[in-house]
Amino acid sequence: MSLRNLAGLLLVVAISALATSASAHDRKTLRIGSEGAYPPFNFTDSNGELQGFEIDLAKAICAEEKITCEFVAQDWEGLIPALLAGRYDAIFASLSITEERRKVVDFTAKYYSSPSLFVTAKANAALATTPEALAGKTLGAQGGTVSARYLQEVMAPAGAEIKLYVTQDEANLDLASGRLDAVLGDKFVMLNWLEKTADGECCQIVGSDLSDPKFFGDGIGAGVRKGDADVKALIDKGLAAIRANGEYDRINARYFPFSIY
């Protein structure tokens, strides 16, 4: 998933473009890759099964298109490389639609939108979130994410120390333990942590939403291999149908008391 390995991924794109995929007419199964560590969008339950908003969304799309969804758990950094290697057909894992990622994968239409925001300890409630105010502070984010890129390109040059983590949960736990001054993450993921976990009781939101498309993209979409028009069209068609028939809204309501579209 890391955007640091863009050159290597572009080589894999060139190779994978030579492979053919099942057409929309004869496809019976859609293989979906997801992280399983980004609640409430995707997580692993006590039985080791992938669950969450994005998993339910993919299942609804597959049901609409009368095909079977198969799910594959993959760590965040390996999500795009495994897609390009053919381990699965699409990624449903809160991938922000950014110009840098578009060099490596194609995207479906967006299926939700979310800004990023800072979270800090309640004792630091007066913390300002400008680059100048955060100079000398230790800030965390999940590596390979749009939040990580923002910290590295905006906050680090101003003097902040940046720590990146394999998962969002690891960053949150270091914040709760006092090893970070603030964490930057997806708004809805951070709200879920603050409101629904014991560790999240330590902390609160500071500052305003961050949504500059230069860093945070144009919403969240499913990633597919470059040139895989059949898979892209299948997902877009299914998504449009469940948006129209109300199934998207029903899934949304299971996880959020407001629309995230």
C-alpha positions in Angstrom: 0.0 0.0 0.0 2.9 2.3 0.6 3.2 5.1 -1.9 7.0 5.1 -1.4 7.4 2.1 -3.8 5.7 3.7 -6.7 8.3 2.9 -9.3 8.3 -0.8 -8.4 4.5 -0.9 -8.5 4.4 0.7 -11.9 6.6 -2.1 -13.2 4.1 -4.6 -11.8 1.3 -2.7 -13.4 2.9 -3.0 -16.8 3.3 -6.8 -16.3 -0.2 -7.3 -14.9 -1.8 -5.4 -17.8 -0.8 -8.3 -20.0 -3.0 -10.7 -18.1 -6.7 -11.2 -19.0 -9.5 -11.4 -16.5 -12.9 -13.0 -16.6 -15.4 -10.9 -18.5 -18.5 -9.5 -16.9 -20.6 -12.0 -18.8 -18.9 -15.2 -17.5 -17.7 -14.1 -14.1 -19.1 -16.1 -11.2 -16.9 -14.9 -8.4 -15.4 -11.5 -7.3 -12.3 -11.8 -5.1 -12.1 -8.9 -2.7 -9.0 -7.8 -0.7 -9.4 -5.9 2.6 -7.2 -5.1 5.5 -9.4 -6.2 8.4 -7.9 -3.7 10.8 -9.8 -0.4 10.1 -13.1 -0.5 12.1 -15.8 0.2 11.4 -15.0 0.0 7.7 -13.2 -3.4 7.8 -12.2 -5.5 10.7 -11.8 -9.2 11.7 -14.3 -10.7 14.1 -13.7 -13.3 16.8 -14.1 -16.1 14.2 -11.4 -14.6 12.0 -14.0 -13.4 9.4 -13.8 -10.0 7.7 -16.7 -7.7 8.7 -17.6 -4.0 8.5 -19.2 -1.4 6.3 -17.0 -2.2 3.3 -17.5 -5.9 3.6 -21.2 -5.5 3.7 -21.1 -3.1 0.8 -19.1 -5.6 -1.3 -21.5 -8.4 -0.4 -24.5 -6.2 -1.5 -22.8 -5.4 -4.8 -22.1 -9.1 -5.4 -25.7 -10.0 -4.6 -27.0 -7.4 -7.0 -24.8 -8.7 -9.7 -25.7 -12.4 -8.8 -22.1 -13.4 -8.2 -20.2 -14.8 -5.2 -17.9 -12.6 -3.1 -14.7 -14.2 -1.8 -12.7 -12.2 0.8 -9.0 -12.1 1.3 -7.4 -10.5 4.3 -4.2 -8.6 3.4 -2.0 -6.2 5.5 -2.3 -2.6 4.5 1.2 -2.2 2.9 0.7 -5.3 0.8 -2.8 -4.5 -0.5 -1.9 -2.9 -3.9 1.0 -5.3 -4.6 -1.2 -8.3 -4.0 -3.9 -6.9 -6.3 -1.4 -6.4 -9.0 -0.1 -9.9 -8.5 -3.6 -11.3 -9.1 -4.4 -12.4 -5.6 -7.8 -10.8 -5.8 -9.8 -8.6 -8.2 -10.5 -5.5 -6.2 -9.6 -3.7 -3.0 -12.3 -2.6 -0.5 -10.1 -1.1 2.2 -10.8 2.7 2.5 -8.4 3.6 -0.4 -8.5 7.3 -1.0 -8.8 8.2 -4.7 -5.6 10.2 -5.2 -3.6 11.1 -8.3 -0.6 9.2 -7.1 -2.5 6.0 -6.6 -4.2 6.5 -10.0 -0.7 5.9 -11.5 -0.8 2.4 -10.2 -4.5 1.3 -10.1 -7.8 2.3 -11.5 -10.7 3.3 -9.2 -14.4 2.7 -9.3 -16.8 5.5 -8.5 -16.5 6.6 -4.9 -18.5 4.8 -2.3 -17.9 7.1 0.7 -16.2 10.4 1.6 -14.3 11.2 4.7 -12.0 14.0 5.8 -9.1 13.4 8.2 -8.7 15.1 11.6 -6.3 15.3 14.6 -7.0 13.5 17.9 -5.1 14.3 21.1 -5.2 13.6 24.8 -8.0 15.5 26.7 -5.3 17.1 28.7 -4.1 18.8 25.5 -7.5 20.1 24.4 -6.1 23.5 23.7 -3.6 22.1 21.2 -3.6 24.1 17.9 -3.1 22.1 14.7 -1.2 24.5 12.5 2.2 23.4 11.3 3.7 26.2 13.5 1.9 25.0 16.6 2.8 21.4 16.1 6.6 22.1 15.5 8.5 20.0 18.0 5.5 17.7 18.7 5.4 13.9 18.0 2.6 13.1 15.5 1.5 9.6 14.4 -0.4 8.1 11.5 -0.8 4.8 9.8 1.9 4.4 7.2 1.1 4.5 3.5 -2.1 6.6 4.1 -3.1 10.0 2.9 -2.8 11.1 6.6 0.8 9.9 6.7 1.6 11.8 3.5 0.1 15.0 4.9 2.2 14.7 8.0 5.4 14.0 6.1 4.9 16.8 3.5 3.3 19.5 5.7 4.1 18.9 9.4 7.6 17.4 9.2 9.2 20.3 7.3 7.8 22.7 10.0 9.6 20.7 12.7 7.2 18.0 13.9 8.5 14.5 14.5 6.5 11.9 12.6 6.0 8.3 13.6 4.2 5.9 11.2 2.5 2.6 12.2 1.5 -0.6 10.5 -2.1 -0.2 11.6 -4.3 2.6 12.8 -4.9 0.8 16.1 -1.1 0.8 16.9 -1.0 4.6 16.4 -4.1 5.1 18.6 -2.6 2.9 21.3 0.6 5.0 21.4 -1.5 8.1 21.7 -3.5 6.6 24.6 -0.2 5.6 26.2 1.2 9.2 26.0 3.9 8.4 23.4 2.4 10.7 20.8 1.1 14.3 21.1 -1.5 13.7 18.4 -2.7 11.3 15.7 -4.0 12.2 12.3 -6.5 9.7 10.8 -9.8 9.2 9.0 -12.6 11.1 10.7 -15.0 8.2 11.0 -12.4 5.7 12.1 -11.2 8.1 14.8 -14.8 8.8 15.9 -15.4 5.1 16.2 -12.3 4.7 18.4 -13.2 7.7 20.6 -16.8 6.7 21.1 -16.8 2.9 21.2 -13.5 1.8 22.8 -12.2 2.1 26.4 -8.8 3.3 25.1 -10.5 6.1 23.2 -11.8 7.6 26.4 -8.4 9.3 26.9 -8.7 11.5 23.9 -10.7 14.0 21.9 -10.7 15.7 18.5 -8.8 19.0 18.0 -8.8 21.4 15.1 -10.9 21.2 11.9 -11.5 18.6 9.3 -8.7 18.3 6.7 -10.0 17.5 3.1 -7.6 19.2 0.6 -7.9 16.9 -2.5 -4.1 17.4 -3.1 -3.5 15.2 0.0 -6.8 13.5 0.8 -8.1 12.7 -2.7 -11.6 12.6 -4.1 -13.4 10.2 -1.8 -13.0 6.4 -1.2 -13.3 3.9 -4.0 -12.5 0.3 -4.8 -9.1 -0.2 -6.4 -8.8 -2.5 -9.5 -6.0 -3.4 -11.8 -5.1 -0.9 -14.5 -7.2 -1.7 -17.6 -9.5 -4.2 -15.8 -12.6 -2.5 -17.3 -14.9 -5.5 -16.7 -14.3 -5.5 -12.9 -14.6 -1.7 -12.7 -17.9 -1.7 -14.7 -19.3 -4.6 -12.6 -18.6 -2.8 -9.3 -19.8 0.6 -10.6 -23.0 -1.0 -11.9 -23.7 -2.8 -8.6 -22.9 0.3 -6.6 -25.3 2.4 -8.6 -28.0 -0.2 -8.2 -27.8 -0.4 -4.4 -27.6 3.4 -4.2 -30.9 3.5 -6.2 -32.8 0.8 -4.3 -31.9 1.9 -0.8 -29.6 -1.0 0.2 -26.6 1.4 0.4 -28.5 3.5 2.9 -29.5 0.5 5.0 -25.8 -0.6 5.2 -24.8 3.0 6.0 -27.3 3.0 8.9 -25.8 -0.1 10.5 -22.6 1.7 11.2 -23.3 5.5 11.2 -26.2 7.7 12.3 -25.5 10.0 9.3 -24.8 9.6 5.6 -21.1 9.1 4.7 -21.7 9.3 1.0 
